[in-house]
Amino acid sequence: MTNIVIIGGSFGGLTTAYELRRKLSPHQATITLIAKDKEFIFVPSLPWVAMGSRKLSQISFDLAKPLNQKQVRFVHETLVQIDHEKKKVTTDKSEYQYDFLIIATGHRSANEAVEGLGPFGGPGHSLMSAPETEELGTALKNLLQDPGPVVIGCAPGASCIGPAYEFLFELDHLLRRNDIRHRVPITFVTPEPFVGHMGMGGAGTIRQLLENCLDERDITYMVSKEITKITKDTVELKEAISIPSVLSMIIPPLGGISAIASSPGLSNPKGFIPVDDYYRSLVADNVYCVGVAVAMPPVSETPVPVNFPKTGHMTEQMAVIATSDIISKVKGGRNREENTMLAARCVLDMGDKGVYMSVSPVRPPRNKIPSISEGRRWLVAKKAFERLYLFNARRGRRVPTTLGW
Ligand SMILES: Cc1cc2nc3c(=O)[nH]c(=O)nc-3n(C[C@H](O)[C@H](O)[C@H](O)COP(=O)(O)OP(=O)(O)OC[C@H]3O[C@@H](n4cnc5c(N)ncnc54)[C@H](O)[C@@H]3O)c2cc1C
């Protein structure tokens, strides 16, 4: 009997668990999923929670029920350390031996990169987690009562840039619906060398499309900028520029979680795990890593650092590739799964419409001309995908990644 341990219960961990169990019966493998959060949260919908159009309860569910139904043991504990030489995982409550280990622990928000980037340690807001998003939602309600200038953007070294654009355009739309947009000057500040770079080197005509959207919505934007400090009423840039703001939402750079960073030999200095094409650790036997926890270099050097994005869609593809490798080892035989991540597909919510982007491969130069399309139908599709994903995930089923998000 093979003993498989998965750490993380989000897109990477859950996809791995469902895929492994689909192909390995309980007689072939025991599967244990350890996560510090007992709920799965559909993270791409967090901007809607901040806007007040979703409650957290609508986009989350308890992991225990669907996992137990699939005969995957769910353990609600926090990883403390991995000893890959002894094939042992230590949590805050216990120890687990493994034959195969899959790490899908996501990120740590490196808020300390910018002085004042909170929300719990400073005045700047963020939406990288559920508590931060709920706090931002409260700050937004206050803004609607007492309007003033807003700064939205990303800190130097950020990689999760798409949500900053979504929040920006959703906020613009919300303010217009409340007839107060004329009382809220909005500035977008980004380390990207051009609008729509998003850590992927841009995608087809996305730059022109976003620039047009920013211009027609009277949103001031600044590229290649380094935010250095956030105060109660300003956002400060390196060039001694001070932008007034009563509310700021700044996406931080990310690092790996501290338990991984402190596990000897597994990660790079940022706490991310270097892997090969099958998402196998380069140093540890039978250890895999998928999702945001994976180390990936930026596409190129930029005047202000911008890191490579690791989206939910990519995370699912990584999980499928890693799983297929584990299954071929457990069952014997050749791994038939393609070992390259084929595409990044996503839909950006622009408030009154959606923008669909598909790039393949993810890193330039690209074989295919990126596909960019805009319209209300994409917003409808994004909302439908959220429902479809949650409906299936709650029932122990995976939504095929080819759909894109
Ligand atoms: C606001 C926002 C909007 C986004 N929108 C999109 C989008 O529209 N489309 C898209 O494709 N992607 C989007 N993304 C990116 C997507 O959410 C991530 O790629 C995805 O969540 C990564 O999944 P993951 O499994 O790697 O890690 P995470 O989702 O970060 O989950 C980490 C898991 O590890 C667990 N964990 C962490 N530390 C420990 C520990 N010490 N012990 C045990 N368990 C631990 C957590 O409980 C959690 O279950 C968005 C991200 C954000 C923040």
The ligand as an SDF file (V2000), in Angstrom:
LIG
                    3D

 53 58  0  0  0  0  0  0  0  0999 V2000
   -7.4160   37.9380   -5.1860 C   0  0  0  0  0  0  0  0  0  0  0  0
   -6.9590   36.8570   -6.1090 C   0  0  0  0  0  0  0  0  0  0  0  0
   -7.6170   36.6450   -7.3130 C   0  0  0  0  0  0  0  0  0  0  0  0
   -7.1730   35.6360   -8.1870 C   0  0  0  0  0  0  0  0  0  0  0  0
   -7.8400   35.4410   -9.3750 N   0  0  0  0  0  0  0  0  0  0  0  0
   -7.4820   34.4210  -10.1960 C   0  0  0  0  0  0  0  0  0  0  0  0
   -8.2100   34.1680  -11.4060 C   0  0  0  0  0  0  0  0  0  0  0  0
   -9.1600   34.8720  -11.7380 O   0  0  0  0  0  0  0  0  0  0  0  0
   -7.8080   33.1180  -12.1720 N   0  0  0  0  0  0  0  0  0  0  0  0
   -6.7600   32.3090  -11.8100 C   0  0  0  0  0  0  0  0  0  0  0  0
   -6.4450   31.3640  -12.5430 O   0  0  0  0  0  0  0  0  0  0  0  0
   -6.0450   32.5420  -10.6670 N   0  0  0  0  0  0  0  0  0  0  0  0
   -6.3830   33.5680   -9.8580 C   0  0  0  0  0  0  0  0  0  0  0  0
   -5.6890   33.8050   -8.6980 N   0  0  0  0  0  0  0  0  0  0  0  0
   -4.5570   32.9270   -8.3530 C   0  0  0  0  0  0  0  0  0  0  0  0
   -5.0510   31.6470   -7.6570 C   0  0  0  0  0  0  0  0  0  0  0  0
   -5.9290   31.9640   -6.6180 O   0  0  0  0  0  0  0  0  0  0  0  0
   -3.8360   30.8890   -7.1330 C   0  0  0  0  0  0  0  0  0  0  0  0
   -3.0460   30.5270   -8.2290 O   0  0  0  0  0  0  0  0  0  0  0  0
   -4.2670   29.6360   -6.3780 C   0  0  0  0  0  0  0  0  0  0  0  0
   -5.0160   29.9660   -5.2330 O   0  0  0  0  0  0  0  0  0  0  0  0
   -3.0260   28.8380   -5.9900 C   0  0  0  0  0  0  0  0  0  0  0  0
   -3.4240   27.6540   -5.3710 O   0  0  0  0  0  0  0  0  0  0  0  0
   -2.4480   26.8610   -4.3860 P   0  0  0  0  0  0  0  0  0  0  0  0
   -3.1220   25.5520   -4.1390 O   0  0  0  0  0  0  0  0  0  0  0  0
   -1.0820   26.8550   -4.9540 O   0  0  0  0  0  0  0  0  0  0  0  0
   -2.3270   27.7300   -3.0480 O   0  0  0  0  0  0  0  0  0  0  0  0
   -3.3290   28.5640   -2.1650 P   0  0  0  0  0  0  0  0  0  0  0  0
   -4.6250   28.8480   -2.8420 O   0  0  0  0  0  0  0  0  0  0  0  0
   -2.5410   29.7340   -1.6600 O   0  0  0  0  0  0  0  0  0  0  0  0
   -3.6260   27.6010   -0.9240 O   0  0  0  0  0  0  0  0  0  0  0  0
   -2.6460   27.1990   -0.0100 C   0  0  0  0  0  0  0  0  0  0  0  0
   -3.1610   26.0410    0.8170 C   0  0  0  0  0  0  0  0  0  0  0  0
   -2.1090   25.6190    1.6930 O   0  0  0  0  0  0  0  0  0  0  0  0
   -2.5800   25.5900    3.0240 C   0  0  0  0  0  0  0  0  0  0  0  0
   -1.4510   25.9370    3.9160 N   0  0  0  0  0  0  0  0  0  0  0  0
   -0.7170   27.0660    3.9100 C   0  0  0  0  0  0  0  0  0  0  0  0
    0.2070   27.0190    4.8860 N   0  0  0  0  0  0  0  0  0  0  0  0
    0.0520   25.8230    5.4970 C   0  0  0  0  0  0  0  0  0  0  0  0
    0.7110   25.1640    6.5830 C   0  0  0  0  0  0  0  0  0  0  0  0
    1.7270   25.7350    7.2630 N   0  0  0  0  0  0  0  0  0  0  0  0
    0.2500   23.9500    6.9580 N   0  0  0  0  0  0  0  0  0  0  0  0
   -0.7590   23.3270    6.3060 C   0  0  0  0  0  0  0  0  0  0  0  0
   -1.4130   23.9170    5.2750 N   0  0  0  0  0  0  0  0  0  0  0  0
   -1.0100   25.1280    4.8820 C   0  0  0  0  0  0  0  0  0  0  0  0
   -3.7230   26.5910    3.0830 C   0  0  0  0  0  0  0  0  0  0  0  0
   -4.6060   26.2690    4.1510 O   0  0  0  0  0  0  0  0  0  0  0  0
   -4.3580   26.3770    1.6940 C   0  0  0  0  0  0  0  0  0  0  0  0
   -5.2440   25.2700    1.7560 O   0  0  0  0  0  0  0  0  0  0  0  0
   -6.0830   34.8300   -7.8330 C   0  0  0  0  0  0  0  0  0  0  0  0
   -5.4080   35.0590   -6.5980 C   0  0  0  0  0  0  0  0  0  0  0  0
   -5.8370   36.0580   -5.7490 C   0  0  0  0  0  0  0  0  0  0  0  0
   -5.1200   36.2770   -4.4370 C   0  0  0  0  0  0  0  0  0  0  0  0
  1  2  1  0
  2  3  1  0
  2 52  2  0
  3  4  2  0
  4  5  1  0
  4 50  1  0
  5  6  2  0
  6  7  1  0
  6 13  1  0
  7  8  2  0
  7  9  1  0
  9 10  1  0
 10 11  2  0
 10 12  1  0
 12 13  2  0
 13 14  1  0
 14 15  1  0
 14 50  1  0
 15 16  1  0
 16 17  1  0
 16 18  1  0
 18 19  1  0
 18 20  1  0
 20 21  1  0
 20 22  1  0
 22 23  1  0
 23 24  1  0
 24 25  2  0
 24 26  1  0
 24 27  1  0
 27 28  1  0
 28 29  2  0
 28 30  1  0
 28 31  1  0
 31 32  1  0
 32 33  1  0
 33 34  1  0
 33 48  1  0
 34 35  1  0
 35 36  1  0
 35 46  1  0
 36 37  1  0
 36 45  1  0
 37 38  2  0
 38 39  1  0
 39 40  1  0
 39 45  2  0
 40 41  1  0
 40 42  2  0
 42 43  1  0
 43 44  2  0
 44 45  1  0
 46 47  1  0
 46 48  1  0
 48 49  1  0
 50 51  2  0
 51 52  1  0
 52 53  1  0
M  END
$$$$
